[in-house]
Amino acid sequence: MNGNDIKNVNNAKNEDNIKNDIKKKQPFIPLAKQSKQKQKAYHAAKRSSWGSLNPVTRKPPNPKAYNRAKRGSRPGLHGHDRTSED
């Protein structure tokens, strides 16, 4: 076999593979026309887990803002001692 014969064999195999792939392909059906069950399965496959990433948006607390919890946790602030009853 020379180089041309090998190319012809490879081309014939590729053409057969292409023909088989065309036979196997399903016709395109828009998602809106598919059944609710198939739509649900499609959307479930598209969703994924966030993994260890928490998607909640967080920001640092404003240090200038009034923080009621911080004020109550330090006795003796502003002349009020919360531990003793005078």
C-alpha positions, 0 to 999 in steps of 0.5 A: 500500500502506498500513501494514496491508498492509505489516504483513500482508506482513511477518507472512506472511514471518515465518510462512514463515521460522518454518515453514522453521526448524522443518522444518530443525531436527534432533530432539534426541538426547542425547549419550550416545546419539550415536555415539562419533565424534559425541561426540568431535567434540562434545567437541573443538568445546567444547575451546579453547586457553589461548592465551598463558595458562599454566594451571599454578598458580604461587606465589612461593618461601618466603624462609624455607625452606631452598634447597639450590641457593641455598646451593651457588651462593655459595662461602665460605658457612659457612666452606666455599670450594668453589672451592679444595681445601685 
